[in-house]
Amino acid sequence: MKVTLYSAQPYDERFFEEARLEGFANDSFELVYQKTTLTHQTTALAEGSDAVCVFVNDVLDKTVLEALANMGVRAIVLRCAGFNNIDLDAAERLGFFVARVPAYSPEAVAEHALALAMTLNRHTHRAFNRVREGNFALDGLLGMTMNGKTVGIVGTGRIGLATARIFKGLGCRVLGSDPFPAPAFADIGEVVDVDTLLARADIVSLHCPLTDATHHLINEASLARMKPGAMLINTSRGALIDTCAVIEALKLRQLGALAIDVYEQESGLFFQDRSSEIIDDDVFSRLMTFPNVLVTGHQGFFTVEALREIAQVTFQNLLCLTRGGHCDNALMQASY
């Protein structure tokens, strides 16, 4: 089976080859690593492939899927849990096998959410730069004690639960909101509706999937309902936030601080070195002017354990396909 990996970085190749050597794949798998993102213009790179392996910013709309099907590609395996970037109706109509990695080290993303909150709260990123310049003044570095504060977790899946446990361990009061709250959350905090959560939380952390219902969940109206001066953290999907509305809330001081590891228009920016280029995204550039905004480049998942699990589970999904058995991680089953 020939598999083309789109959006492949050196670390992807490292962990996939490691998983192969450890026996998670058989000799019939031929992997082709393509650094480019899958788009309408790059489908030809999958010529001769049986499957494509994709990541969060690869485009799998109707046009791309039809092009892949016409080339003989019959399987799509995602190196992520989310699948908002794939047209599932088109994939089903075209007979694709589609599988994902439903949970890869949820603690990795949860720990990154905490790191963002702690860094933004205590200004350690700014203190680091100051001290390197010999500036030991504390003005502008004032934070709050997190113990006793209220943290709202939007989305109580595996990552949301892991995040809730961490904040509870810090002595925070934890609120959770989810249309289908995990039973385990009852042992950690209080389940409330999202409006109550926004009104009460000092820190709001987003851990819900991107769907039609959650697109721009954080918008002008919801920001107005937030506790004035609250901190917002997003390590889930960029389009959960209306970035322009967030900028206005920051300007009005309604939103006290923002930390994001994801961005709605990140596909043209993240996972690449653009340090010698002019960034022509005016919205992103405006965000970067705020001293109370912290941005990381979609690295919440980026741990050894998570990357190892992604590679291993992806191979297991492909093996399920080749053997014709049921695949627990499949969004759509198909025979190979």
Secondary structure, DSSP 8 states (H G I E B T S, - for coil): -EEEETT--HHHHHHHHHHHHTTSS-TT-EEEE--S---TTTGGGGTT-SEEEE-TT--B-HHHHHHHHHTT--EEEESSS--TTB-HHHHHHHT-EEE----S-HHHHHHHHHHHHHHHHHTHHHHHHHHHTT----TT------TT-EEEEE--SHHHHHHHHHHHHTT-EEEEE-SS--GGGGGTSEE--HHHHHHH-SEEEE-----TTTTT-BSHHHHHHS-TTEEEEE-S-GGGB-HHHHHHHHHTTSEEEEEES--TTGGGTTTS--TTS----HHHHHHTT-TTEEE--S-TT-SHHHHHHHHHHHHHHHHHHHHT---TTEEE----
